[in-house]
Amino acid sequence: MSTQSAVRSTAPGPTGHPLLGKAPAFRRDMLGRLLDGFHRYGDLVAHPGT
């Protein structure tokens, strides 16, 4: 019996606007966005382009 585990190359995280990324959401409420990511995705959250 073999078990396989999925390996991600990047951390999970929210997607943003195609051009602006997550900048508008961070500008409105930075701490709220960080806490929301923590609650949804766990200890490690990717916020590329922020």
PDB file of all heavy atoms in Angstrom:
ATOM      1  N   MET A   1       0.848  -1.172   0.000  1.00  0.00           N
ATOM      2  CA  MET A   1       0.000   0.000   0.000  1.00  0.00           C
ATOM      3  C   MET A   1       0.897   1.239   0.000  1.00  0.00           C
ATOM      4  O   MET A   1       1.766   1.380   0.832  1.00  0.00           O
ATOM      5  CB  MET A   1      -0.874  -0.023   1.245  1.00  0.00           C
ATOM      6  CG  MET A   1      -1.856   1.078   1.291  1.00  0.00           C
ATOM      7  SD  MET A   1      -3.013   0.661   2.610  1.00  0.00           S
ATOM      8  CE  MET A   1      -3.397   2.244   3.175  1.00  0.00           C
ATOM      9  N   SER A   2       0.691   2.117  -0.935  1.00  0.00           N
ATOM     10  CA  SER A   2       1.511   3.322  -1.003  1.00  0.00           C
ATOM     11  C   SER A   2       0.649   4.549  -0.733  1.00  0.00           C
ATOM     12  O   SER A   2      -0.535   4.576  -1.037  1.00  0.00           O
ATOM     13  CB  SER A   2       2.171   3.450  -2.375  1.00  0.00           C
ATOM     14  OG  SER A   2       1.189   3.650  -3.358  1.00  0.00           O
ATOM     15  N   THR A   3       1.275   5.521  -0.150  1.00  0.00           N
ATOM     16  CA  THR A   3       0.586   6.788   0.079  1.00  0.00           C
ATOM     17  C   THR A   3       1.339   7.876  -0.642  1.00  0.00           C
ATOM     18  O   THR A   3       2.557   7.860  -0.722  1.00  0.00           O
ATOM     19  CB  THR A   3       0.520   7.128   1.574  1.00  0.00           C
ATOM     20  OG1 THR A   3       1.843   7.205   2.087  1.00  0.00           O
ATOM     21  CG2 THR A   3      -0.263   6.081   2.337  1.00  0.00           C
ATOM     22  N   GLN A   4       0.602   8.802  -1.200  1.00  0.00           N
ATOM     23  CA  GLN A   4       1.199   9.916  -1.905  1.00  0.00           C
ATOM     24  C   GLN A   4       0.728  11.204  -1.248  1.00  0.00           C
ATOM     25  O   GLN A   4      -0.424  11.317  -0.848  1.00  0.00           O
ATOM     26  CB  GLN A   4       0.791   9.925  -3.380  1.00  0.00           C
ATOM     27  CG  GLN A   4       1.300   8.746  -4.158  1.00  0.00           C
ATOM     28  CD  GLN A   4       0.857   8.825  -5.614  1.00  0.00           C
ATOM     29  OE1 GLN A   4       0.128   9.714  -6.004  1.00  0.00           O
ATOM     30  NE2 GLN A   4       1.300   7.876  -6.400  1.00  0.00           N
ATOM     31  N   SER A   5       1.636  12.140  -1.138  1.00  0.00           N
ATOM     32  CA  SER A   5       1.245  13.434  -0.602  1.00  0.00           C
ATOM     33  C   SER A   5       1.458  14.490  -1.675  1.00  0.00           C
ATOM     34  O   SER A   5       2.403  14.434  -2.434  1.00  0.00           O
ATOM     35  CB  SER A   5       2.053  13.777   0.646  1.00  0.00           C
ATOM     36  OG  SER A   5       3.417  13.850   0.325  1.00  0.00           O
ATOM     37  N   ALA A   6       0.558  15.421  -1.720  1.00  0.00           N
ATOM     38  CA  ALA A   6       0.657  16.499  -2.698  1.00  0.00           C
ATOM     39  C   ALA A   6       1.701  17.500  -2.223  1.00  0.00           C
ATOM     40  O   ALA A   6       1.748  17.870  -1.061  1.00  0.00           O
ATOM     41  CB  ALA A   6      -0.687  17.185  -2.856  1.00  0.00           C
ATOM     42  N   VAL A   7       2.545  17.916  -3.136  1.00  0.00           N
ATOM     43  CA  VAL A   7       3.570  18.888  -2.811  1.00  0.00           C
ATOM     44  C   VAL A   7       3.271  20.156  -3.590  1.00  0.00           C
ATOM     45  O   VAL A   7       3.164  20.143  -4.811  1.00  0.00           O
ATOM     46  CB  VAL A   7       4.975  18.363  -3.185  1.00  0.00           C
ATOM     47  CG1 VAL A   7       6.020  19.418  -2.904  1.00  0.00           C
ATOM     48  CG2 VAL A   7       5.274  17.086  -2.431  1.00  0.00           C
ATOM     49  N   ARG A   8       3.122  21.252  -2.866  1.00  0.00           N
ATOM     50  CA  ARG A   8       2.849  22.542  -3.499  1.00  0.00           C
ATOM     51  C   ARG A   8       4.161  23.282  -3.679  1.00  0.00           C
ATOM     52  O   ARG A   8       5.016  23.266  -2.814  1.00  0.00           O
ATOM     53  CB  ARG A   8       1.914  23.373  -2.630  1.00  0.00           C
ATOM     54  CG  ARG A   8       0.535  22.787  -2.505  1.00  0.00           C
ATOM     55  CD  ARG A   8      -0.317  23.717  -1.680  1.00  0.00           C
ATOM     56  NE  ARG A   8      -0.501  24.969  -2.376  1.00  0.00           N
ATOM     57  CZ  ARG A   8      -1.657  25.399  -2.849  1.00  0.00           C
ATOM     58  NH1 ARG A   8      -2.728  24.671  -2.678  1.00  0.00           N
ATOM     59  NH2 ARG A   8      -1.748  26.547  -3.462  1.00  0.00           N
ATOM     60  N   SER A   9       4.290  23.964  -4.795  1.00  0.00           N
ATOM     61  CA  SER A   9       5.500  24.740  -5.018  1.00  0.00           C
ATOM     62  C   SER A   9       5.395  26.133  -4.398  1.00  0.00           C
ATOM     63  O   SER A   9       6.410  26.789  -4.186  1.00  0.00           O
ATOM     64  CB  SER A   9       5.776  24.858  -6.516  1.00  0.00           C
ATOM     65  OG  SER A   9       4.720  25.515  -7.155  1.00  0.00           O
ATOM     66  N   THR A  10       4.193  26.586  -4.098  1.00  0.00           N
ATOM     67  CA  THR A  10       3.988  27.874  -3.442  1.00  0.00           C
ATOM     68  C   THR A  10       2.981  27.717  -2.313  1.00  0.00           C
ATOM     69  O   THR A  10       2.200  26.765  -2.287  1.00  0.00           O
ATOM     70  CB  THR A  10       3.447  28.935  -4.422  1.00  0.00           C
ATOM     71  OG1 THR A  10       2.200  28.485  -4.937  1.00  0.00           O
ATOM     72  CG2 THR A  10       4.412  29.177  -5.571  1.00  0.00           C
ATOM     73  N   ALA A  11       2.995  28.653  -1.421  1.00  0.00           N
ATOM     74  CA  ALA A  11       2.031  28.649  -0.320  1.00  0.00           C
ATOM     75  C   ALA A  11       0.659  29.061  -0.842  1.00  0.00           C
ATOM     76  O   ALA A  11       0.559  29.815  -1.806  1.00  0.00           O
ATOM     77  CB  ALA A  11       2.486  29.619   0.760  1.00  0.00           C
ATOM     78  N   PRO A  12      -0.419  28.589  -0.214  1.00  0.00           N
ATOM     79  CA  PRO A  12      -1.757  29.001  -0.645  1.00  0.00           C
ATOM     80  C   PRO A  12      -2.009  30.454  -0.279  1.00  0.00           C
ATOM     81  O   PRO A  12      -1.373  31.011   0.615  1.00  0.00           O
ATOM     82  CB  PRO A  12      -2.672  28.078   0.146  1.00  0.00           C
ATOM     83  CG  PRO A  12      -1.894  27.737   1.369  1.00  0.00           C
ATOM     84  CD  PRO A  12      -0.456  27.693   0.929  1.00  0.00           C
ATOM     85  N   GLY A  13      -2.928  31.048  -0.974  1.00  0.00           N
ATOM     86  CA  GLY A  13      -3.264  32.435  -0.675  1.00  0.00           C
ATOM     87  C   GLY A  13      -4.370  32.940  -1.569  1.00  0.00           C
ATOM     88  O   GLY A  13      -4.746  32.292  -2.547  1.00  0.00           O
ATOM     89  N   PRO A  14      -4.883  34.093  -1.244  1.00  0.00           N
ATOM     90  CA  PRO A  14      -5.981  34.663  -2.028  1.00  0.00           C
ATOM     91  C   PRO A  14      -5.498  35.164  -3.384  1.00  0.00           C
ATOM     92  O   PRO A  14      -4.328  35.504  -3.556  1.00  0.00           O
ATOM     93  CB  PRO A  14      -6.460  35.827  -1.161  1.00  0.00           C
ATOM     94  CG  PRO A  14      -5.276  36.199  -0.355  1.00  0.00           C
ATOM     95  CD  PRO A  14      -4.522  34.934  -0.117  1.00  0.00           C
ATOM     96  N   THR A  15      -6.400  35.179  -4.335  1.00  0.00           N
ATOM     97  CA  THR A  15      -6.078  35.748  -5.641  1.00  0.00           C
ATOM     98  C   THR A  15      -6.536  37.197  -5.650  1.00  0.00           C
ATOM     99  O   THR A  15      -7.433  37.587  -4.918  1.00  0.00           O
ATOM    100  CB  THR A  15      -6.794  34.986  -6.774  1.00  0.00           C
ATOM    101  OG1 THR A  15      -8.192  35.030  -6.523  1.00  0.00           O
ATOM    102  CG2 THR A  15      -6.321  33.555  -6.856  1.00  0.00           C
ATOM    103  N   GLY A  16      -5.912  37.976  -6.474  1.00  0.00           N
ATOM    104  CA  GLY A  16      -6.256  39.390  -6.522  1.00  0.00           C
ATOM    105  C   GLY A  16      -6.704  39.795  -7.911  1.00  0.00           C
ATOM    106  O   GLY A  16      -6.916  38.965  -8.804  1.00  0.00           O
ATOM    107  N   HIS A  17      -6.837  41.065  -8.108  1.00  0.00           N
ATOM    108  CA  HIS A  17      -7.183  41.647  -9.401  1.00  0.00           C
ATOM    109  C   HIS A  17      -6.056  41.331 -10.384  1.00  0.00           C
ATOM    110  O   HIS A  17      -4.880  41.381 -10.013  1.00  0.00           O
ATOM    111  CB  HIS A  17      -7.343  43.157  -9.227  1.00  0.00           C
ATOM    112  CG  HIS A  17      -7.820  43.849 -10.450  1.00  0.00           C
ATOM    113  ND1 HIS A  17      -6.971  44.274 -11.431  1.00  0.00           N
ATOM    114  CD2 HIS A  17      -9.070  44.183 -10.849  1.00  0.00           C
ATOM    115  CE1 HIS A  17      -7.672  44.853 -12.395  1.00  0.00           C
ATOM    116  NE2 HIS A  17      -8.957  44.804 -12.053  1.00  0.00           N
ATOM    117  N   PRO A  18      -6.360  41.006 -11.652  1.00  0.00           N
ATOM    118  CA  PRO A  18      -5.313  40.643 -12.613  1.00  0.00           C
ATOM    119  C   PRO A  18      -4.228  41.708 -12.792  1.00  0.00           C
ATOM    120  O   PRO A  18      -3.065  41.382 -12.971  1.00  0.00           O
ATOM    121  CB  PRO A  18      -6.078  40.434 -13.918  1.00  0.00           C
ATOM    122  CG  PRO A  18      -7.473  40.151 -13.518  1.00  0.00           C
ATOM    123  CD  PRO A  18      -7.700  40.882 -12.225  1.00  0.00           C
ATOM    124  N   LEU A  19      -4.583  42.966 -12.734  1.00  0.00           N
ATOM    125  CA  LEU A  19      -3.603  44.031 -12.949  1.00  0.00           C
ATOM    126  C   LEU A  19      -3.085  44.631 -11.644  1.00  0.00           C
ATOM    127  O   LEU A  19      -1.899  44.865 -11.485  1.00  0.00           O
ATOM    128  CB  LEU A  19      -4.228  45.136 -13.809  1.00  0.00           C
ATOM    129  CG  LEU A  19      -3.330  46.310 -14.163  1.00  0.00           C
ATOM    130  CD1 LEU A  19      -2.126  45.828 -14.957  1.00  0.00           C
ATOM    131  CD2 LEU A  19      -4.100  47.337 -14.969  1.00  0.00           C
ATOM    132  N   LEU A  20      -3.983  44.837 -10.691  1.00  0.00           N
ATOM    133  CA  LEU A  20      -3.621  45.525  -9.454  1.00  0.00           C
ATOM    134  C   LEU A  20      -3.233  44.595  -8.315  1.00  0.00           C
ATOM    135  O   LEU A  20      -2.750  45.050  -7.286  1.00  0.00           O
ATOM    136  CB  LEU A  20      -4.788  46.410  -9.003  1.00  0.00           C
ATOM    137  CG  LEU A  20      -5.235  47.471 -10.003  1.00  0.00           C
ATOM    138  CD1 LEU A  20      -6.475  48.172  -9.491  1.00  0.00           C
ATOM    139  CD2 LEU A  20      -4.119  48.446 -10.271  1.00  0.00           C
ATOM    140  N   GLY A  21      -3.481  43.301  -8.481  1.00  0.00           N
ATOM    141  CA  GLY A  21      -3.174  42.361  -7.407  1.00  0.00           C
ATOM    142  C   GLY A  21      -4.091  42.573  -6.214  1.00  0.00           C
ATOM    143  O   GLY A  21      -5.272  42.849  -6.355  1.00  0.00           O
ATOM    144  N   LYS A  22      -3.527  42.471  -5.034  1.00  0.00           N
ATOM    145  CA  LYS A  22      -4.309  42.642  -3.813  1.00  0.00           C
ATOM    146  C   LYS A  22      -4.137  44.023  -3.206  1.00  0.00           C
ATOM    147  O   LYS A  22      -4.567  44.289  -2.092  1.00  0.00           O
ATOM    148  CB  LYS A  22      -3.912  41.563  -2.814  1.00  0.00           C
ATOM    149  CG  LYS A  22      -4.372  40.179  -3.237  1.00  0.00           C
ATOM    150  CD  LYS A  22      -3.874  39.117  -2.317  1.00  0.00           C
ATOM    151  CE  LYS A  22      -2.491  38.648  -2.578  1.00  0.00           C
ATOM    152  NZ  LYS A  22      -2.036  38.342  -3.884  1.00  0.00           N
ATOM    153  N   ALA A  23      -3.495  44.924  -3.918  1.00  0.00           N
ATOM    154  CA  ALA A  23      -3.215  46.265  -3.388  1.00  0.00           C
ATOM    155  C   ALA A  23      -4.467  47.015  -2.943  1.00  0.00           C
ATOM    156  O   ALA A  23      -4.456  47.616  -1.861  1.00  0.00           O
ATOM    157  CB  ALA A  23      -2.437  47.078  -4.412  1.00  0.00           C
ATOM    158  N   PRO A  24      -5.562  47.021  -3.710  1.00  0.00           N
ATOM    159  CA  PRO A  24      -6.757  47.750  -3.240  1.00  0.00           C
ATOM    160  C   PRO A  24      -7.300  47.210  -1.918  1.00  0.00           C
ATOM    161  O   PRO A  24      -7.671  47.981  -1.031  1.00  0.00           O
ATOM    162  CB  PRO A  24      -7.770  47.562  -4.367  1.00  0.00           C
ATOM    163  CG  PRO A  24      -6.947  47.293  -5.573  1.00  0.00           C
ATOM    164  CD  PRO A  24      -5.760  46.520  -5.075  1.00  0.00           C
ATOM    165  N   ALA A  25      -7.311  45.900  -1.756  1.00  0.00           N
ATOM    166  CA  ALA A  25      -7.815  45.305  -0.517  1.00  0.00           C
ATOM    167  C   ALA A  25      -6.889  45.632   0.653  1.00  0.00           C
ATOM    168  O   ALA A  25      -7.351  45.938   1.755  1.00  0.00           O
ATOM    169  CB  ALA A  25      -7.951  43.796  -0.672  1.00  0.00           C
ATOM    170  N   PHE A  26      -5.582  45.585   0.430  1.00  0.00           N
ATOM    171  CA  PHE A  26      -4.631  45.917   1.486  1.00  0.00           C
ATOM    172  C   PHE A  26      -4.708  47.397   1.848  1.00  0.00           C
ATOM    173  O   PHE A  26      -4.527  47.768   2.998  1.00  0.00           O
ATOM    174  CB  PHE A  26      -3.208  45.562   1.065  1.00  0.00           C
ATOM    175  CG  PHE A  26      -2.813  44.174   1.460  1.00  0.00           C
ATOM    176  CD1 PHE A  26      -3.021  43.113   0.601  1.00  0.00           C
ATOM    177  CD2 PHE A  26      -2.247  43.931   2.687  1.00  0.00           C
ATOM    178  CE1 PHE A  26      -2.666  41.834   0.960  1.00  0.00           C
ATOM    179  CE2 PHE A  26      -1.889  42.648   3.071  1.00  0.00           C
ATOM    180  CZ  PHE A  26      -2.100  41.596   2.209  1.00  0.00           C
ATOM    181  N   ARG A  27      -4.967  48.226   0.880  1.00  0.00           N
ATOM    182  CA  ARG A  27      -5.047  49.663   1.143  1.00  0.00           C
ATOM    183  C   ARG A  27      -6.246  49.984   2.030  1.00  0.00           C
ATOM    184  O   ARG A  27      -6.170  50.846   2.901  1.00  0.00           O
ATOM    185  CB  ARG A  27      -5.159  50.407  -0.174  1.00  0.00           C
ATOM    186  CG  ARG A  27      -5.056  51.875  -0.024  1.00  0.00           C
ATOM    187  CD  ARG A  27      -4.990  52.535  -1.359  1.00  0.00           C
ATOM    188  NE  ARG A  27      -4.418  53.860  -1.182  1.00  0.00           N
ATOM    189  CZ  ARG A  27      -4.262  54.714  -2.135  1.00  0.00           C
ATOM    190  NH1 ARG A  27      -4.611  54.389  -3.359  1.00  0.00           N
ATOM    191  NH2 ARG A  27      -3.753  55.879  -1.904  1.00  0.00           N
ATOM    192  N   ARG A  28      -7.354  49.271   1.815  1.00  0.00           N
ATOM    193  CA  ARG A  28      -8.551  49.505   2.623  1.00  0.00           C
ATOM    194  C   ARG A  28      -8.388  49.001   4.052  1.00  0.00           C
ATOM    195  O   ARG A  28      -8.769  49.665   4.996  1.00  0.00           O
ATOM    196  CB  ARG A  28      -9.763  48.822   1.981  1.00  0.00           C
ATOM    197  CG  ARG A  28     -10.318  49.550   0.796  1.00  0.00           C
ATOM    198  CD  ARG A  28     -11.643  48.960   0.366  1.00  0.00           C
ATOM    199  NE  ARG A  28     -11.582  47.548   0.054  1.00  0.00           N
ATOM    200  CZ  ARG A  28     -11.285  47.048  -1.144  1.00  0.00           C
ATOM    201  NH1 ARG A  28     -11.000  47.863  -2.135  1.00  0.00           N
ATOM    202  NH2 ARG A  28     -11.256  45.760  -1.361  1.00  0.00           N
ATOM    203  N   ASP A  29      -7.838  47.781   4.208  1.00  0.00           N
ATOM    204  CA  ASP A  29      -7.778  47.162   5.534  1.00  0.00           C
ATOM    205  C   ASP A  29      -6.648  46.134   5.575  1.00  0.00           C
ATOM    206  O   ASP A  29      -6.880  44.941   5.399  1.00  0.00           O
ATOM    207  CB  ASP A  29      -9.118  46.506   5.847  1.00  0.00           C
ATOM    208  CG  ASP A  29      -9.179  45.895   7.235  1.00  0.00           C
ATOM    209  OD1 ASP A  29      -8.324  46.228   8.079  1.00  0.00           O
ATOM    210  OD2 ASP A  29     -10.094  45.087   7.465  1.00  0.00           O
ATOM    211  N   MET A  30      -5.424  46.591   5.823  1.00  0.00           N
ATOM    212  CA  MET A  30      -4.276  45.699   5.786  1.00  0.00           C
ATOM    213  C   MET A  30      -4.345  44.618   6.872  1.00  0.00           C
ATOM    214  O   MET A  30      -4.193  43.430   6.581  1.00  0.00           O
ATOM    215  CB  MET A  30      -2.974  46.476   5.935  1.00  0.00           C
ATOM    216  CG  MET A  30      -1.750  45.576   5.823  1.00  0.00           C
ATOM    217  SD  MET A  30      -0.207  46.439   6.006  1.00  0.00           S
ATOM    218  CE  MET A  30      -0.150  47.338   4.484  1.00  0.00           C
ATOM    219  N   LEU A  31      -4.584  44.995   8.102  1.00  0.00           N
ATOM    220  CA  LEU A  31      -4.624  44.013   9.183  1.00  0.00           C
ATOM    221  C   LEU A  31      -5.767  43.025   8.978  1.00  0.00           C
ATOM    222  O   LEU A  31      -5.603  41.824   9.189  1.00  0.00           O
ATOM    223  CB  LEU A  31      -4.769  44.709  10.537  1.00  0.00           C
ATOM    224  CG  LEU A  31      -4.793  43.792  11.753  1.00  0.00           C
ATOM    225  CD1 LEU A  31      -3.526  42.961  11.823  1.00  0.00           C
ATOM    226  CD2 LEU A  31      -4.985  44.603  13.016  1.00  0.00           C
ATOM    227  N   GLY A  32      -6.915  43.505   8.537  1.00  0.00           N
ATOM    228  CA  GLY A  32      -8.048  42.614   8.275  1.00  0.00           C
ATOM    229  C   GLY A  32      -7.730  41.593   7.194  1.00  0.00           C
ATOM    230  O   GLY A  32      -8.091  40.424   7.310  1.00  0.00           O
ATOM    231  N   ARG A  33      -7.039  42.019   6.130  1.00  0.00           N
ATOM    232  CA  ARG A  33      -6.664  41.099   5.049  1.00  0.00           C
ATOM    233  C   ARG A  33      -5.671  40.055   5.540  1.00  0.00           C
ATOM    234  O   ARG A  33      -5.756  38.887   5.189  1.00  0.00           O
ATOM    235  CB  ARG A  33      -6.034  41.857   3.880  1.00  0.00           C
ATOM    236  CG  ARG A  33      -7.011  42.664   3.102  1.00  0.00           C
ATOM    237  CD  ARG A  33      -7.921  41.758   2.318  1.00  0.00           C
ATOM    238  NE  ARG A  33      -9.261  42.254   2.499  1.00  0.00           N
ATOM    239  CZ  ARG A  33     -10.363  41.592   2.202  1.00  0.00           C
ATOM    240  NH1 ARG A  33     -10.312  40.409   1.693  1.00  0.00           N
ATOM    241  NH2 ARG A  33     -11.533  42.114   2.414  1.00  0.00           N
ATOM    242  N   LEU A  34      -4.708  40.461   6.358  1.00  0.00           N
ATOM    243  CA  LEU A  34      -3.724  39.512   6.885  1.00  0.00           C
ATOM    244  C   LEU A  34      -4.381  38.492   7.808  1.00  0.00           C
ATOM    245  O   LEU A  34      -4.115  37.296   7.726  1.00  0.00           O
ATOM    246  CB  LEU A  34      -2.606  40.260   7.612  1.00  0.00           C
ATOM    247  CG  LEU A  34      -1.704  41.110   6.729  1.00  0.00           C
ATOM    248  CD1 LEU A  34      -0.753  41.934   7.589  1.00  0.00           C
ATOM    249  CD2 LEU A  34      -0.936  40.257   5.737  1.00  0.00           C
ATOM    250  N   LEU A  35      -5.269  38.962   8.671  1.00  0.00           N
ATOM    251  CA  LEU A  35      -5.972  38.045   9.572  1.00  0.00           C
ATOM    252  C   LEU A  35      -6.911  37.115   8.810  1.00  0.00           C
ATOM    253  O   LEU A  35      -7.033  35.936   9.144  1.00  0.00           O
ATOM    254  CB  LEU A  35      -6.745  38.828  10.626  1.00  0.00           C
ATOM    255  CG  LEU A  35      -5.883  39.505  11.688  1.00  0.00           C
ATOM    256  CD1 LEU A  35      -6.751  40.389  12.577  1.00  0.00           C
ATOM    257  CD2 LEU A  35      -5.133  38.488  12.502  1.00  0.00           C
ATOM    258  N   ASP A  36      -7.577  37.625   7.787  1.00  0.00           N
ATOM    259  CA  ASP A  36      -8.460  36.796   6.964  1.00  0.00           C
ATOM    260  C   ASP A  36      -7.663  35.686   6.276  1.00  0.00           C
ATOM    261  O   ASP A  36      -8.090  34.535   6.250  1.00  0.00           O
ATOM    262  CB  ASP A  36      -9.170  37.657   5.924  1.00  0.00           C
ATOM    263  CG  ASP A  36     -10.164  36.863   5.105  1.00  0.00           C
ATOM    264  OD1 ASP A  36     -11.017  36.179   5.719  1.00  0.00           O
ATOM    265  OD2 ASP A  36     -10.083  36.922   3.867  1.00  0.00           O
ATOM    266  N   GLY A  37      -6.505  36.027   5.747  1.00  0.00           N
ATOM    267  CA  GLY A  37      -5.649  35.012   5.121  1.00  0.00           C
ATOM    268  C   GLY A  37      -5.199  33.962   6.114  1.00  0.00           C
ATOM    269  O   GLY A  37      -5.183  32.764   5.818  1.00  0.00           O
ATOM    270  N   PHE A  38      -4.862  34.387   7.320  1.00  0.00           N
ATOM    271  CA  PHE A  38      -4.464  33.446   8.365  1.00  0.00           C
ATOM    272  C   PHE A  38      -5.599  32.487   8.703  1.00  0.00           C
ATOM    273  O   PHE A  38      -5.400  31.285   8.818  1.00  0.00           O
ATOM    274  CB  PHE A  38      -4.029  34.215   9.614  1.00  0.00           C
ATOM    275  CG  PHE A  38      -3.772  33.342  10.803  1.00  0.00           C
ATOM    276  CD1 PHE A  38      -2.633  32.561  10.870  1.00  0.00           C
ATOM    277  CD2 PHE A  38      -4.670  33.294  11.847  1.00  0.00           C
ATOM    278  CE1 PHE A  38      -2.396  31.745  11.965  1.00  0.00           C
ATOM    279  CE2 PHE A  38      -4.447  32.494  12.943  1.00  0.00           C
ATOM    280  CZ  PHE A  38      -3.302  31.707  13.010  1.00  0.00           C
ATOM    281  N   HIS A  39      -6.804  33.016   8.838  1.00  0.00           N
ATOM    282  CA  HIS A  39      -7.950  32.167   9.197  1.00  0.00           C
ATOM    283  C   HIS A  39      -8.356  31.233   8.063  1.00  0.00           C
ATOM    284  O   HIS A  39      -8.766  30.107   8.305  1.00  0.00           O
ATOM    285  CB  HIS A  39      -9.143  33.022   9.618  1.00  0.00           C
ATOM    286  CG  HIS A  39      -8.941  33.699  10.926  1.00  0.00           C
ATOM    287  ND1 HIS A  39      -8.823  33.032  12.113  1.00  0.00           N
ATOM    288  CD2 HIS A  39      -8.810  35.012  11.232  1.00  0.00           C
ATOM    289  CE1 HIS A  39      -8.638  33.883  13.091  1.00  0.00           C
ATOM    290  NE2 HIS A  39      -8.624  35.111  12.584  1.00  0.00           N
ATOM    291  N   ARG A  40      -8.224  31.676   6.817  1.00  0.00           N
ATOM    292  CA  ARG A  40      -8.636  30.849   5.683  1.00  0.00           C
ATOM    293  C   ARG A  40      -7.585  29.815   5.267  1.00  0.00           C
ATOM    294  O   ARG A  40      -7.929  28.701   4.895  1.00  0.00           O
ATOM    295  CB  ARG A  40      -8.933  31.722   4.469  1.00  0.00           C
ATOM    296  CG  ARG A  40     -10.194  32.484   4.559  1.00  0.00           C
ATOM    297  CD  ARG A  40     -10.379  33.309   3.316  1.00  0.00           C
ATOM    298  NE  ARG A  40     -11.474  34.226   3.461  1.00  0.00           N
ATOM    299  CZ  ARG A  40     -12.480  34.289   2.606  1.00  0.00           C
ATOM    300  NH1 ARG A  40     -12.496  33.523   1.555  1.00  0.00           N
ATOM    301  NH2 ARG A  40     -13.443  35.138   2.820  1.00  0.00           N
ATOM    302  N   TYR A  41      -6.299  30.208   5.298  1.00  0.00           N
ATOM    303  CA  TYR A  41      -5.252  29.373   4.713  1.00  0.00           C
ATOM    304  C   TYR A  41      -4.254  28.817   5.716  1.00  0.00           C
ATOM    305  O   TYR A  41      -3.421  28.004   5.364  1.00  0.00           O
ATOM    306  CB  TYR A  41      -4.493  30.164   3.637  1.00  0.00           C
ATOM    307  CG  TYR A  41      -5.404  30.662   2.545  1.00  0.00           C
ATOM    308  CD1 TYR A  41      -5.753  32.003   2.472  1.00  0.00           C
ATOM    309  CD2 TYR A  41      -5.926  29.788   1.597  1.00  0.00           C
ATOM    310  CE1 TYR A  41      -6.591  32.466   1.473  1.00  0.00           C
ATOM    311  CE2 TYR A  41      -6.762  30.239   0.607  1.00  0.00           C
ATOM    312  CZ  TYR A  41      -7.099  31.582   0.543  1.00  0.00           C
ATOM    313  OH  TYR A  41      -7.931  32.026  -0.438  1.00  0.00           O
ATOM    314  N   GLY A  42      -4.276  29.259   6.951  1.00  0.00           N
ATOM    315  CA  GLY A  42      -3.363  28.722   7.953  1.00  0.00           C
ATOM    316  C   GLY A  42      -2.179  29.639   8.213  1.00  0.00           C
ATOM    317  O   GLY A  42      -2.202  30.826   7.921  1.00  0.00           O
ATOM    318  N   ASP A  43      -1.128  29.039   8.773  1.00  0.00           N
ATOM    319  CA  ASP A  43       0.026  29.804   9.227  1.00  0.00           C
ATOM    320  C   ASP A  43       0.847  30.420   8.101  1.00  0.00           C
ATOM    321  O   ASP A  43       1.516  31.429   8.309  1.00  0.00           O
ATOM    322  CB  ASP A  43       0.956  28.916  10.066  1.00  0.00           C
ATOM    323  CG  ASP A  43       0.321  28.526  11.387  1.00  0.00           C
ATOM    324  OD1 ASP A  43      -0.587  29.241  11.835  1.00  0.00           O
ATOM    325  OD2 ASP A  43       0.742  27.511  11.945  1.00  0.00           O
ATOM    326  N   LEU A  44       0.849  29.827   6.939  1.00  0.00           N
ATOM    327  CA  LEU A  44       1.679  30.287   5.840  1.00  0.00           C
ATOM    328  C   LEU A  44       0.776  30.719   4.679  1.00  0.00           C
ATOM    329  O   LEU A  44       0.069  29.893   4.107  1.00  0.00           O
ATOM    330  CB  LEU A  44       2.624  29.183   5.380  1.00  0.00           C
ATOM    331  CG  LEU A  44       3.633  29.534   4.320  1.00  0.00           C
ATOM    332  CD1 LEU A  44       4.571  30.612   4.830  1.00  0.00           C
ATOM    333  CD2 LEU A  44       4.436  28.310   3.932  1.00  0.00           C
ATOM    334  N   VAL A  45       0.794  31.995   4.360  1.00  0.00           N
ATOM    335  CA  VAL A  45      -0.073  32.552   3.309  1.00  0.00           C
ATOM    336  C   VAL A  45       0.766  33.339   2.334  1.00  0.00           C
ATOM    337  O   VAL A  45       1.606  34.146   2.729  1.00  0.00           O
ATOM    338  CB  VAL A  45      -1.154  33.478   3.927  1.00  0.00           C
ATOM    339  CG1 VAL A  45      -2.066  34.023   2.843  1.00  0.00           C
ATOM    340  CG2 VAL A  45      -1.954  32.749   4.979  1.00  0.00           C
ATOM    341  N   ALA A  46       0.566  33.101   1.054  1.00  0.00           N
ATOM    342  CA  ALA A  46       1.290  33.844   0.023  1.00  0.00           C
ATOM    343  C   ALA A  46       0.537  35.112  -0.339  1.00  0.00           C
ATOM    344  O   ALA A  46      -0.664  35.090  -0.569  1.00  0.00           O
ATOM    345  CB  ALA A  46       1.459  32.978  -1.217  1.00  0.00           C
ATOM    346  N   HIS A  47       1.268  36.217  -0.365  1.00  0.00           N
ATOM    347  CA  HIS A  47       0.722  37.496  -0.788  1.00  0.00           C
ATOM    348  C   HIS A  47       1.677  38.097  -1.828  1.00  0.00           C
ATOM    349  O   HIS A  47       2.280  39.143  -1.590  1.00  0.00           O
ATOM    350  CB  HIS A  47       0.561  38.472   0.386  1.00  0.00           C
ATOM    351  CG  HIS A  47      -0.484  38.076   1.362  1.00  0.00           C
ATOM    352  ND1 HIS A  47      -1.829  38.221   1.101  1.00  0.00           N
ATOM    353  CD2 HIS A  47      -0.409  37.539   2.597  1.00  0.00           C
ATOM    354  CE1 HIS A  47      -2.522  37.799   2.143  1.00  0.00           C
ATOM    355  NE2 HIS A  47      -1.678  37.378   3.039  1.00  0.00           N
ATOM    356  N   PRO A  48       1.847  37.441  -2.953  1.00  0.00           N
ATOM    357  CA  PRO A  48       2.805  37.945  -3.946  1.00  0.00           C
ATOM    358  C   PRO A  48       2.336  39.265  -4.559  1.00  0.00           C
ATOM    359  O   PRO A  48       1.148  39.491  -4.744  1.00  0.00           O
ATOM    360  CB  PRO A  48       2.857  36.847  -4.997  1.00  0.00           C
ATOM    361  CG  PRO A  48       1.560  36.144  -4.875  1.00  0.00           C
ATOM    362  CD  PRO A  48       1.164  36.254  -3.426  1.00  0.00           C
ATOM    363  N   GLY A  49       3.272  40.126  -4.823  1.00  0.00           N
ATOM    364  CA  GLY A  49       2.956  41.387  -5.470  1.00  0.00           C
ATOM    365  C   GLY A  49       2.303  42.404  -4.573  1.00  0.00           C
ATOM    366  O   GLY A  49       1.765  43.387  -5.021  1.00  0.00           O
ATOM    367  N   THR A  50       2.359  42.190  -3.270  1.00  0.00           N
ATOM    368  CA  THR A  50       1.727  43.128  -2.349  1.00  0.00           C
ATOM    369  C   THR A  50       2.749  44.052  -1.773  1.00  0.00           C
ATOM    370  O   THR A  50       3.813  43.731  -1.473  1.00  0.00           O
ATOM    371  CB  THR A  50       1.028  42.368  -1.196  1.00  0.00           C
ATOM    372  OG1 THR A  50       0.192  41.403  -1.766  1.00  0.00           O
ATOM    373  CG2 THR A  50       0.201  43.295  -0.381  1.00  0.00           C
TER     374      THR A  50
END
